[in-house]
Amino acid sequence: MHLGGICYLFDDMLRPFSTMRPADVGLKPFSINPEETQGLIQGYIGQRAAQGPPLHSPATETETRILRGILSFRIHSVSGFPQALNIYCCLEADCHGYFEKKAQTSVLVNVKKPKWEEDIDVHLDGAQTLRVLLWEQHDYRTTSDTGPRDQGDRLIAKTQIWLNPKNLQSKEWKESLIRMNGHELNCSMKYLHQSLSQLDQLTGAPRGIFGVPISIVTYRDRSRIPLIVRHCVEDVERRGLDELGIYRVSGIATDVQMLKAAFDSDGREALARLRDCDIHVVAGTLKLYLRELPEPLLTDGLIPSFVDAVALEQPVAKEKRMTSLLNQLPQPNLNTFLYLMQHLKRVTEHEEVNKMTLHNLATVFGPSLLRPKSEGLPMDISQEVVVQVQVVLHFLSDENLPRLEQRAGLESVSTET
């Protein structure tokens, strides 16, 4: 509650007594000066902050009006295409006021009537609407420097499906035929209500945050990015931007492990430790979190495409392809990546003092953000690191890279069914 709201609260509490004399309520006359009033308000604020906001809605797990669980979605076919295209489909669900990308199908190449028959699980937490978007994938290999600059993946059709809790309580598949901008989408859905503990058991996710899928961490945090990322970034920006070699100089390993254990066990203890830690320990904990993600932030499935795209020689084709791949990331990954890029750009604003250039930061973070699978490496380790650095450096150097809050505004735009 902000200060103005608290003042109104005190005013409402005292108004019934404003017309009374002290003798009317059995009290001796008293007065309170502005300093004492401010002390009471600050004490109230401190008590509210100590209690902390709830991580999840207080509604009971048996509340049938709230969708908290797994929606399984299967696309049988889509009709209405006059010619064969390269088609893929994205699923988004409304989440805390904006649409969040939940899943994407594979790309079907040169098809006129696409049939996926893929089961896609969408995790819901209070969502009321599912958005389905059909995209044509642009062939970036045919793009030339002299070609149109607005080429990219083309949105073909979109629709919104209202998720009626009463109709979704059944665990059986329900088939639907949905019309969307001249196309017909034949799909089936089923819903399984899950508690938070059941979701953890279903995914096999351990408690804590290190080594846990980023989608699970953001789900638990009820945040668009993992709170550990936000807390570490804010601390670095508060007291580490002028630190020589920030992110390049390693913190004491034992202290990093202690801070990691605190974040895994007790968030409040971690925040208390964070303020007292050497700033290189805080930076090292952030790097360790990214390095221990079970899947790198740019995802196993997209890393080979990022590697191919950054090697394109035509600048326009490279820019369009890299942007398209970035937008194919799962929403928590995209949010976190954009937030991290914004932060690292701010770090370089103090380059004269901290000696951290864009290339230095790309060298530090590239191997973590594009960590490849250990099997079947296509190149030697030195060449691999070079490519990783090039990918991160491309986005750090991109002046048109969307900011996280701008992305949120785009995602909150409603669409017509």
TORVOMI-107232 format. One record per residue (C-alpha): residue in three letters; x, z, y. Coordinates in nm, 2 decimals. Layout:
BEGIN
<ALA,<X,Z,Y>>
...
***
This chain:
BEGIN
<MET,<0.00,0.00,0.00>>
<HIS,<0.15,-0.10,0.34>>
<LEU,<0.18,0.15,0.63>>
<GLY,<-0.13,0.02,0.81>>
<GLY,<-0.34,0.08,0.50>>
<ILE,<-0.21,0.43,0.46>>
<CYS,<-0.30,0.51,0.83>>
<TYR,<-0.65,0.39,0.77>>
<LEU,<-0.67,0.60,0.46>>
<PHE,<-0.57,0.91,0.65>>
<ASP,<-0.82,0.82,0.92>>
<ASP,<-1.10,0.79,0.67>>
<MET,<-1.01,1.12,0.51>>
<LEU,<-1.00,1.31,0.84>>
<ARG,<-1.30,1.15,1.01>>
<PRO,<-1.57,1.38,0.86>>
<PHE,<-1.38,1.68,1.02>>
<SER,<-1.33,1.52,1.36>>
<THR,<-1.64,1.66,1.52>>
<MET,<-1.60,2.01,1.37>>
<ARG,<-1.44,2.31,1.53>>
<PRO,<-1.18,2.50,1.33>>
<ALA,<-1.41,2.80,1.31>>
<ASP,<-1.68,2.58,1.14>>
<VAL,<-1.46,2.52,0.83>>
<GLY,<-1.29,2.86,0.83>>
<LEU,<-0.95,2.74,0.94>>
<LYS,<-0.72,2.85,1.22>>
<PRO,<-0.64,2.60,1.49>>
<PHE,<-0.34,2.38,1.41>>
<SER,<-0.17,2.07,1.53>>
<ILE,<0.06,1.81,1.37>>
<ASN,<0.32,1.61,1.57>>
<PRO,<0.41,1.24,1.51>>
<GLU,<0.73,1.33,1.32>>
<GLU,<0.53,1.55,1.07>>
<THR,<0.27,1.27,1.03>>
<GLN,<0.54,1.02,0.95>>
<GLY,<0.69,1.27,0.70>>
<LEU,<0.35,1.30,0.52>>
<ILE,<0.32,0.92,0.50>>
<GLN,<0.67,0.87,0.37>>
<GLY,<0.61,1.13,0.11>>
<TYR,<0.29,0.95,0.00>>
<ILE,<0.48,0.62,-0.02>>
<GLY,<0.76,0.79,-0.23>>
<GLN,<0.51,0.93,-0.47>>
<ARG,<0.34,0.60,-0.52>>
<ALA,<0.67,0.42,-0.57>>
<ALA,<0.78,0.69,-0.83>>
<GLN,<0.47,0.64,-1.03>>
<GLY,<0.52,0.26,-1.03>>
<PRO,<0.26,-0.01,-1.09>>
<PRO,<0.12,-0.07,-1.44>>
<LEU,<0.28,-0.35,-1.63>>
<HIS,<-0.04,-0.47,-1.77>>
<SER,<-0.41,-0.47,-1.70>>
<PRO,<-0.57,-0.13,-1.78>>
<ALA,<-0.85,-0.31,-1.97>>
<THR,<-0.87,-0.21,-2.33>>
<GLU,<-0.75,-0.44,-2.61>>
<THR,<-1.11,-0.47,-2.74>>
<GLU,<-1.22,-0.60,-2.40>>
<THR,<-1.39,-0.94,-2.49>>
<ARG,<-1.40,-1.06,-2.13>>
<ILE,<-1.02,-1.09,-2.11>>
<LEU,<-0.83,-1.36,-2.30>>
<ARG,<-0.51,-1.19,-2.41>>
<GLY,<-0.37,-1.36,-2.72>>
<ILE,<-0.28,-1.70,-2.86>>
<LEU,<-0.48,-2.02,-2.80>>
<SER,<-0.39,-2.29,-3.06>>
<PHE,<-0.45,-2.64,-2.93>>
<ARG,<-0.44,-2.96,-3.13>>
<ILE,<-0.46,-3.31,-2.98>>
<HIS,<-0.61,-3.55,-3.23>>
<SER,<-0.61,-3.87,-3.01>>
<VAL,<-0.65,-4.01,-2.66>>
<SER,<-0.83,-4.34,-2.60>>
<GLY,<-0.87,-4.56,-2.30>>
<PHE,<-0.53,-4.72,-2.25>>
<PRO,<-0.54,-5.10,-2.18>>
<GLN,<-0.18,-5.14,-2.29>>
<ALA,<0.09,-4.96,-2.50>>
<LEU,<0.29,-4.69,-2.31>>
<ASN,<0.53,-4.41,-2.36>>
<ILE,<0.30,-4.11,-2.35>>
<TYR,<0.33,-3.73,-2.36>>
<CYS,<0.10,-3.44,-2.28>>
<CYS,<0.15,-3.11,-2.09>>
<LEU,<-0.06,-2.80,-2.12>>
<GLU,<-0.08,-2.55,-1.83>>
<ALA,<-0.27,-2.23,-1.79>>
<ASP,<-0.37,-2.04,-1.48>>
<CYS,<-0.16,-1.73,-1.44>>
<HIS,<-0.18,-1.48,-1.15>>
<GLY,<-0.30,-1.74,-0.91>>
<TYR,<-0.10,-2.05,-1.01>>
<PHE,<-0.08,-2.29,-1.30>>
<GLU,<0.20,-2.22,-1.54>>
<LYS,<0.34,-2.49,-1.77>>
<LYS,<0.30,-2.35,-2.13>>
<ALA,<0.39,-2.64,-2.36>>
<GLN,<0.46,-3.01,-2.39>>
<THR,<0.41,-3.25,-2.68>>
<SER,<0.66,-3.50,-2.80>>
<VAL,<0.68,-3.84,-2.64>>
<LEU,<0.51,-4.12,-2.83>>
<VAL,<0.68,-4.45,-2.77>>
<ASN,<0.50,-4.78,-2.71>>
<VAL,<0.15,-4.66,-2.83>>
<LYS,<-0.19,-4.77,-2.71>>
<LYS,<-0.39,-4.49,-2.88>>
<PRO,<-0.16,-4.19,-2.91>>
<LYS,<-0.22,-3.94,-3.19>>
<TRP,<-0.01,-3.63,-3.20>>
<GLU,<-0.18,-3.39,-3.45>>
<GLU,<0.06,-3.12,-3.32>>
<ASP,<-0.04,-2.76,-3.32>>
<ILE,<0.06,-2.60,-2.99>>
<ASP,<0.04,-2.23,-2.94>>
<VAL,<-0.04,-2.12,-2.58>>
<HIS,<0.01,-1.75,-2.49>>
<LEU,<-0.27,-1.63,-2.27>>
<ASP,<-0.28,-1.32,-2.05>>
<GLY,<-0.61,-1.32,-1.85>>
<ALA,<-0.62,-1.70,-1.81>>
<GLN,<-0.95,-1.86,-1.74>>
<THR,<-0.85,-2.23,-1.73>>
<LEU,<-0.64,-2.46,-1.94>>
<ARG,<-0.51,-2.78,-1.77>>
<VAL,<-0.43,-3.09,-1.97>>
<LEU,<-0.21,-3.36,-1.81>>
<LEU,<-0.13,-3.70,-1.96>>
<TRP,<0.20,-3.85,-1.85>>
<GLU,<0.37,-4.19,-1.89>>
<GLN,<0.74,-4.15,-1.93>>
<HIS,<0.94,-4.37,-1.71>>
<ASP,<1.23,-4.57,-1.86>>
<TYR,<1.52,-4.47,-1.64>>
<ARG,<1.75,-4.72,-1.81>>
<THR,<1.58,-5.00,-1.63>>
<THR,<1.60,-4.84,-1.28>>
<SER,<1.84,-5.01,-1.04>>
<ASP,<1.98,-4.89,-0.71>>
<THR,<1.78,-5.16,-0.53>>
<GLY,<1.46,-5.07,-0.72>>
<PRO,<1.17,-4.85,-0.58>>
<ARG,<1.28,-4.50,-0.50>>
<ASP,<0.94,-4.35,-0.60>>
<GLN,<0.98,-4.44,-0.97>>
<GLY,<0.94,-4.15,-1.21>>
<ASP,<0.71,-4.02,-1.48>>
<ARG,<0.36,-4.12,-1.38>>
<LEU,<0.06,-3.89,-1.41>>
<ILE,<-0.21,-4.09,-1.59>>
<ALA,<-0.50,-3.85,-1.63>>
<LYS,<-0.57,-3.48,-1.60>>
<THR,<-0.85,-3.24,-1.67>>
<GLN,<-0.93,-2.87,-1.67>>
<ILE,<-1.10,-2.68,-1.96>>
<TRP,<-1.28,-2.36,-1.88>>
<LEU,<-1.18,-2.10,-2.13>>
<ASN,<-1.51,-1.92,-2.20>>
<PRO,<-1.42,-1.59,-2.38>>
<LYS,<-1.75,-1.59,-2.56>>
<ASN,<-1.69,-1.93,-2.71>>
<LEU,<-1.33,-1.86,-2.80>>
<GLN,<-1.38,-1.53,-3.00>>
<SER,<-1.40,-1.73,-3.33>>
<LYS,<-1.08,-1.78,-3.52>>
<GLU,<-1.20,-2.11,-3.65>>
<TRP,<-1.10,-2.45,-3.52>>
<LYS,<-1.36,-2.60,-3.28>>
<GLU,<-1.34,-2.97,-3.20>>
<SER,<-1.42,-3.11,-2.86>>
<LEU,<-1.44,-3.46,-2.70>>
<ILE,<-1.33,-3.44,-2.33>>
<ARG,<-1.36,-3.72,-2.07>>
<MET,<-1.07,-3.73,-1.83>>
<ASN,<-1.03,-4.01,-1.56>>
<GLY,<-1.15,-4.29,-1.78>>
<HIS,<-0.99,-4.16,-2.10>>
<GLU,<-1.13,-3.96,-2.39>>
<LEU,<-0.94,-3.67,-2.53>>
<ASN,<-1.03,-3.56,-2.89>>
<CYS,<-0.89,-3.21,-2.95>>
<SER,<-0.95,-2.89,-3.13>>
<MET,<-0.90,-2.52,-3.03>>
<LYS,<-0.90,-2.18,-3.19>>
<TYR,<-0.82,-1.84,-3.04>>
<LEU,<-0.67,-1.53,-3.18>>
<HIS,<-0.68,-1.21,-2.98>>
<GLN,<-0.36,-1.01,-2.98>>
<SER,<-0.23,-0.69,-2.84>>
<LEU,<0.11,-0.67,-2.69>>
<SER,<0.26,-0.50,-2.99>>
<GLN,<0.10,-0.76,-3.22>>
<LEU,<0.25,-1.04,-3.01>>
<ASP,<0.59,-0.89,-3.05>>
<GLN,<0.55,-0.86,-3.42>>
<LEU,<0.42,-1.22,-3.44>>
<THR,<0.72,-1.36,-3.26>>
<GLY,<0.96,-1.12,-3.43>>
<ALA,<1.09,-1.02,-3.08>>
<PRO,<1.28,-0.69,-3.07>>
<ARG,<1.21,-0.44,-2.80>>
<GLY,<1.43,-0.47,-2.49>>
<ILE,<1.53,-0.78,-2.30>>
<PHE,<1.87,-0.90,-2.41>>
<GLY,<1.85,-1.16,-2.69>>
<VAL,<1.47,-1.18,-2.65>>
<PRO,<1.31,-1.52,-2.56>>
<ILE,<1.26,-1.55,-2.19>>
<SER,<0.89,-1.63,-2.23>>
<ILE,<0.84,-1.29,-2.40>>
<VAL,<1.04,-1.10,-2.13>>
<THR,<0.84,-1.26,-1.85>>
<TYR,<0.52,-1.19,-2.04>>
<ARG,<0.61,-0.82,-2.07>>
<ASP,<0.73,-0.80,-1.71>>
<ARG,<0.42,-0.98,-1.58>>
<SER,<0.66,-1.17,-1.36>>
<ARG,<0.75,-1.53,-1.30>>
<ILE,<1.12,-1.46,-1.37>>
<PRO,<1.28,-1.18,-1.58>>
<LEU,<1.30,-0.87,-1.36>>
<ILE,<1.66,-0.81,-1.47>>
<VAL,<1.75,-1.14,-1.30>>
<ARG,<1.57,-1.05,-0.98>>
<HIS,<1.72,-0.70,-0.97>>
<CYS,<2.08,-0.82,-1.03>>
<VAL,<2.05,-1.11,-0.78>>
<GLU,<1.91,-0.89,-0.51>>
<ASP,<2.19,-0.63,-0.56>>
<VAL,<2.45,-0.90,-0.54>>
<GLU,<2.30,-1.04,-0.22>>
<ARG,<2.28,-0.69,-0.08>>
<ARG,<2.64,-0.59,-0.13>>
<GLY,<2.83,-0.86,-0.31>>
<LEU,<2.82,-1.18,-0.11>>
<ASP,<3.15,-1.10,0.07>>
<GLU,<3.32,-0.98,-0.25>>
<LEU,<3.62,-1.18,-0.34>>
<GLY,<3.56,-1.38,-0.66>>
<ILE,<3.20,-1.27,-0.71>>
<TYR,<3.09,-1.39,-1.06>>
<ARG,<3.44,-1.51,-1.14>>
<VAL,<3.60,-1.16,-1.15>>
<SER,<3.49,-0.97,-1.46>>
<GLY,<3.35,-0.63,-1.44>>
<ILE,<3.47,-0.35,-1.67>>
<ALA,<3.33,-0.44,-2.02>>
<THR,<3.23,-0.09,-2.11>>
<ASP,<3.03,-0.05,-1.79>>
<VAL,<2.86,-0.38,-1.84>>
<GLN,<2.75,-0.27,-2.19>>
<MET,<2.62,0.06,-2.05>>
<LEU,<2.41,-0.12,-1.79>>
<LYS,<2.29,-0.36,-2.06>>
<ALA,<2.18,-0.07,-2.28>>
<ALA,<2.00,0.09,-1.98>>
<PHE,<1.80,-0.23,-1.91>>
<ASP,<1.71,-0.26,-2.29>>
<SER,<1.58,0.10,-2.30>>
<ASP,<1.46,0.22,-1.97>>
<GLY,<1.40,0.00,-1.66>>
<ARG,<1.40,0.29,-1.42>>
<GLU,<1.73,0.43,-1.55>>
<ALA,<1.88,0.08,-1.52>>
<LEU,<1.78,0.05,-1.16>>
<ALA,<1.93,0.39,-1.08>>
<ARG,<2.25,0.29,-1.25>>
<LEU,<2.25,-0.05,-1.08>>
<ARG,<2.30,0.11,-0.73>>
<ASP,<2.60,0.30,-0.85>>
<CYS,<2.77,0.03,-1.05>>
<ASP,<3.06,-0.18,-0.93>>
<ILE,<2.92,-0.51,-0.80>>
<HIS,<3.13,-0.71,-1.05>>
<VAL,<2.96,-0.51,-1.33>>
<VAL,<2.62,-0.61,-1.19>>
<ALA,<2.72,-0.97,-1.18>>
<GLY,<2.87,-0.95,-1.53>>
<THR,<2.54,-0.81,-1.66>>
<LEU,<2.35,-1.10,-1.52>>
<LYS,<2.59,-1.35,-1.68>>
<LEU,<2.57,-1.16,-2.01>>
<TYR,<2.18,-1.17,-2.01>>
<LEU,<2.19,-1.55,-1.96>>
<ARG,<2.46,-1.59,-2.23>>
<GLU,<2.27,-1.38,-2.48>>
<LEU,<1.94,-1.57,-2.45>>
<PRO,<1.84,-1.69,-2.80>>
<GLU,<1.80,-2.04,-2.64>>
<PRO,<2.00,-2.15,-2.33>>
<LEU,<1.80,-2.17,-2.01>>
<LEU,<1.80,-2.55,-2.01>>
<THR,<1.68,-2.54,-2.38>>
<ASP,<1.83,-2.69,-2.69>>
<GLY,<1.59,-2.98,-2.69>>
<LEU,<1.67,-3.10,-2.34>>
<ILE,<2.04,-3.03,-2.31>>
<PRO,<2.14,-3.36,-2.48>>
<SER,<1.91,-3.55,-2.24>>
<PHE,<2.07,-3.36,-1.94>>
<VAL,<2.42,-3.47,-2.07>>
<ASP,<2.31,-3.83,-2.10>>
<ALA,<2.14,-3.83,-1.76>>
<VAL,<2.43,-3.68,-1.56>>
<ALA,<2.65,-3.96,-1.70>>
<LEU,<2.43,-4.24,-1.55>>
<GLU,<2.62,-4.44,-1.29>>
<GLN,<2.33,-4.55,-1.08>>
<PRO,<2.26,-4.26,-0.83>>
<VAL,<1.89,-4.33,-0.80>>
<ALA,<1.84,-4.35,-1.18>>
<LYS,<2.04,-4.03,-1.22>>
<GLU,<1.85,-3.84,-0.96>>
<LYS,<1.51,-3.94,-1.10>>
<ARG,<1.61,-3.87,-1.46>>
<MET,<1.76,-3.53,-1.38>>
<THR,<1.45,-3.43,-1.18>>
<SER,<1.22,-3.54,-1.46>>
<LEU,<1.41,-3.34,-1.72>>
<LEU,<1.41,-3.03,-1.50>>
<ASN,<1.03,-3.05,-1.47>>
<GLN,<1.00,-3.07,-1.85>>
<LEU,<1.14,-2.72,-1.88>>
<PRO,<0.90,-2.44,-1.99>>
<GLN,<0.77,-2.27,-1.68>>
<PRO,<0.97,-1.94,-1.71>>
<ASN,<1.29,-2.14,-1.76>>
<LEU,<1.22,-2.36,-1.46>>
<ASN,<1.13,-2.06,-1.24>>
<THR,<1.44,-1.87,-1.34>>
<PHE,<1.67,-2.18,-1.30>>
<LEU,<1.54,-2.26,-0.95>>
<TYR,<1.57,-1.89,-0.85>>
<LEU,<1.93,-1.88,-0.98>>
<MET,<2.02,-2.21,-0.80>>
<GLN,<1.88,-2.07,-0.47>>
<HIS,<2.09,-1.76,-0.51>>
<LEU,<2.41,-1.94,-0.60>>
<LYS,<2.37,-2.16,-0.29>>
<ARG,<2.35,-1.85,-0.08>>
<VAL,<2.67,-1.72,-0.24>>
<THR,<2.85,-2.03,-0.12>>
<GLU,<2.74,-1.97,0.24>>
<HIS,<3.00,-1.69,0.23>>
<GLU,<3.26,-1.92,0.07>>
<GLU,<3.53,-1.84,0.33>>
<VAL,<3.53,-1.48,0.23>>
<ASN,<3.44,-1.47,-0.14>>
<LYS,<3.62,-1.80,-0.22>>
<MET,<3.34,-1.92,-0.45>>
<THR,<3.27,-2.29,-0.40>>
<LEU,<2.98,-2.48,-0.56>>
<HIS,<3.23,-2.61,-0.82>>
<ASN,<3.36,-2.26,-0.90>>
<LEU,<3.01,-2.13,-0.95>>
<ALA,<2.91,-2.43,-1.17>>
<THR,<3.22,-2.36,-1.38>>
<VAL,<3.12,-2.00,-1.43>>
<PHE,<2.75,-2.06,-1.51>>
<GLY,<2.76,-2.41,-1.68>>
<PRO,<2.87,-2.28,-2.03>>
<SER,<2.59,-2.02,-2.03>>
<LEU,<2.31,-2.24,-1.90>>
<LEU,<2.39,-2.54,-2.13>>
<ARG,<2.53,-2.35,-2.43>>
<PRO,<2.52,-2.60,-2.72>>
<LYS,<2.43,-2.53,-3.08>>
<SER,<2.75,-2.46,-3.28>>
<GLU,<2.68,-2.73,-3.54>>
<GLY,<2.76,-3.10,-3.49>>
<LEU,<2.94,-3.09,-3.15>>
<PRO,<2.97,-3.45,-3.02>>
<MET,<3.28,-3.38,-2.82>>
<ASP,<3.58,-3.15,-2.79>>
<ILE,<3.54,-2.82,-2.61>>
<SER,<3.72,-2.93,-2.29>>
<GLN,<3.51,-3.23,-2.24>>
<GLU,<3.20,-3.03,-2.32>>
<VAL,<3.28,-2.78,-2.05>>
<VAL,<3.33,-3.07,-1.80>>
<VAL,<2.98,-3.20,-1.87>>
<GLN,<2.82,-2.86,-1.85>>
<VAL,<2.98,-2.81,-1.51>>
<GLN,<2.87,-3.15,-1.39>>
<VAL,<2.50,-3.08,-1.48>>
<VAL,<2.50,-2.75,-1.29>>
<LEU,<2.70,-2.89,-1.00>>
<HIS,<2.44,-3.17,-0.97>>
<PHE,<2.16,-2.93,-0.91>>
<LEU,<2.37,-2.70,-0.68>>
<SER,<2.45,-3.00,-0.47>>
<ASP,<2.09,-3.13,-0.46>>
<GLU,<1.96,-3.06,-0.11>>
<ASN,<1.61,-3.16,-0.22>>
<LEU,<1.59,-2.92,-0.52>>
<PRO,<1.25,-2.75,-0.48>>
<ARG,<1.24,-2.38,-0.40>>
<LEU,<1.06,-2.15,-0.63>>
<GLU,<0.79,-2.06,-0.38>>
<GLN,<0.73,-2.43,-0.31>>
<ARG,<0.69,-2.49,-0.68>>
<ALA,<0.43,-2.21,-0.69>>
<GLY,<0.23,-2.38,-0.41>>
<LEU,<0.22,-2.70,-0.60>>
<GLU,<0.12,-2.53,-0.92>>
<SER,<-0.17,-2.35,-0.75>>
<VAL,<-0.34,-2.67,-0.65>>
<SER,<-0.67,-2.71,-0.84>>
<THR,<-0.77,-3.03,-1.01>>
<GLU,<-1.11,-3.18,-1.09>>
<THR,<-1.24,-3.21,-1.44>>
***
